[in-house]
């Protein structure tokens, strides 16, 4: 640094504020390095579905393995852990929903026949049986060095696959040959044999890692297939039921709206229940399938005469299964949208019926109001007569009292003149009161 300063060259410093995740982002690309594998070697890979508690239990179990083999136990859990115990290498990787273990026996020149001695053979007795989690993938890889060509492979390889039909290819521009059956064997595990011609240790490690990921992600992607098959009959029933309801709406049939809405609600609830249980699994299937296709491209396979390559096998067998899961997922989404549209149509129909009932009710209320108004006018007429009668009676009483008091006038003439005046006055007064109330109502 002093030499740089003397030469007039100064290293610029970074801004003072650095993102707290910057180091983690840099390290993420290096968190799962490829293996460097010698040849020959025995590899066993196990993938287990785990819960959070099972993951913690697995870490404690890994610490126990260190103590059993006479090594200090790790104190912190990491996403990718790798440790070599003499000739045994153990690698543990944590994924979103599963944990994977890769056990590698690095002992050179052992004379064991293929798959009789595996990557888990050096483990302490009983340790693997107590590993927490649900096993999804478990398979062995036997890495052998050969100098012969592919014509002699079948006689060499077939006995170790228990007569299973083989899938084989020549990846990495013919520098190696890979054989497998993609089936379980008598030990409950799958098997792959890698015959290495000229791959370096690092190239062999990358090839082995790709094969491990292809087989693991293949099995993880197929976890949704049984669920898709289970859901399909229910989808067929709901599809038929919804078609009947939609056709009835289209034909404008007389329907029990409450019953139809109850059926639509029941269908919608069942669809949401299926989506809640299966949407994550279907999304994971698509993601795992894309990873499988990516790893297959990286193999750069050449065909071995008379045998399917791994890519051809996956395309022919795995892709239809994934498409089935995608089809069921799409059907769930389509049914959900159709139920929403049918519910909207049903609600519109109910609203129109309610509006029609309201219109009829308003018309009935209008007729009743007119009748009440006519009755009110009739009552007003009776009121004029009744009030006028009482007022005339009072006037007659006043006139008789005045006549008895000594005031002399023609009572009949006065009464005759007063009667029409009283009636007119009462009528005008009642109409004035009526108009006053109408003005108040209009203002309200």
PEZI-V355622 format. One record per residue. N is the residue number from 1. PHI is phi in whole degrees, 0 to 359 (none if undefined). Layout:
BEGIN
n: <N,N>
phi: <PHI,PHI>
END
This chain:
BEGIN
n: <1,2,3,4,5,6,7,8,9,10,11,12,13,14,15,16,17,18,19,20,21,22,23,24,25,26,27,28,29,30,31,32,33,34,35,36,37,38,39,40,41,42,43,44,45,46,47,48,49,50,51,52,53,54,55,56,57,58,59,60,61,62,63,64,65,66,67,68,69,70,71,72,73,74,75,76,77,78,79,80,81,82,83,84,85,86,87,88,89,90,91,92,93,94,95,96,97,98,99,100,101,102,103,104,105,106,107,108,109,110,111,112,113,114,115,116,117,118,119,120,121,122,123,124,125,126,127,128,129,130,131,132,133,134,135,136,137,138,139,140,141,142,143,144,145,146,147,148,149,150,151,152,153,154,155,156,157,158,159,160,161,162,163,164,165,166,167,168,169,170,171,172,173,174,175,176,177,178,179,180,181,182,183,184,185,186,187,188,189,190,191,192,193,194,195,196,197,198,199,200,201,202,203,204,205,206,207,208,209,210,211,212,213,214,215,216,217,218,219,220,221,222,223,224,225,226,227,228,229,230,231,232,233,234,235,236,237,238,239,240,241,242,243,244,245,246,247,248,249,250,251,252,253,254,255,256,257,258,259,260,261,262,263,264,265,266,267,268,269,270,271,272,273,274,275,276,277,278,279,280,281,282,283,284,285,286,287,288,289,290,291,292,293,294,295,296,297,298,299,300,301,302,303,304,305,306,307,308,309,310,311,312,313,314,315,316,317,318,319,320,321,322,323,324,325,326,327,328,329,330,331,332,333,334,335,336,337,338,339,340,341,342,343,344,345,346,347,348,349,350,351,352,353,354,355,356,357,358,359,360,361,362,363,364,365,366,367,368,369,370,371,372,373,374,375,376,377,378,379,380,381,382,383,384,385,386,387,388,389,390,391,392,393,394,395,396,397,398,399,400,401,402,403,404,405,406,407,408,409,410,411,412,413,414,415,416,417,418,419,420,421,422,423,424,425,426,427,428,429,430,431,432,433,434,435,436,437,438,439,440,441,442,443,444>
phi: <none,295,296,295,294,295,279,84,254,245,280,292,267,283,301,292,263,242,300,295,261,298,297,295,294,295,286,300,291,246,284,232,291,292,286,245,244,282,228,276,200,245,234,232,239,228,241,232,291,224,267,298,293,295,296,295,294,297,295,297,293,293,299,297,298,301,292,295,266,81,237,294,279,292,262,239,274,234,291,225,245,220,212,252,251,69,269,251,247,240,231,239,236,258,243,299,232,214,240,237,237,240,250,234,266,267,298,273,68,288,261,291,286,306,68,279,244,238,294,266,299,284,292,301,300,85,290,293,296,263,285,285,120,251,288,253,237,207,205,252,235,250,260,234,261,226,241,280,272,291,294,265,294,301,297,278,265,305,300,273,247,56,76,290,289,260,244,217,204,240,280,55,59,81,283,206,230,240,234,197,243,54,225,277,249,298,271,81,234,277,218,226,238,248,259,265,261,216,284,286,299,289,295,296,296,292,298,298,297,294,298,299,292,300,291,293,292,300,292,295,291,276,298,278,296,301,292,296,294,290,283,305,301,295,296,298,296,293,298,294,298,292,296,296,297,297,295,297,294,293,278,56,282,284,236,273,301,297,294,296,297,295,294,296,296,295,297,298,295,295,297,296,295,296,295,297,274,240,298,296,296,292,296,296,299,298,294,296,296,297,295,299,297,296,293,295,297,289,292,53,279,244,284,263,307,85,228,293,282,298,297,296,297,294,296,279,251,282,302,300,296,295,297,298,297,295,296,295,298,294,295,300,295,295,298,298,294,294,297,298,294,297,296,298,296,294,295,298,297,295,296,296,296,295,298,296,296,296,296,297,296,295,297,297,295,295,297,295,295,296,297,298,294,296,297,295,298,297,296,298,298,296,294,301,296,294,296,298,298,293,295,294,297,295,297,297,295,295,296,295,296,294,294,291,279,111,273,256,201,275,296,295,294,297,295,296,288,287,302,296,294,295,298,296,296,295,297,297,295,297,295,296,297,299,295,297,294,296,296,298,295,296,295,294>
END
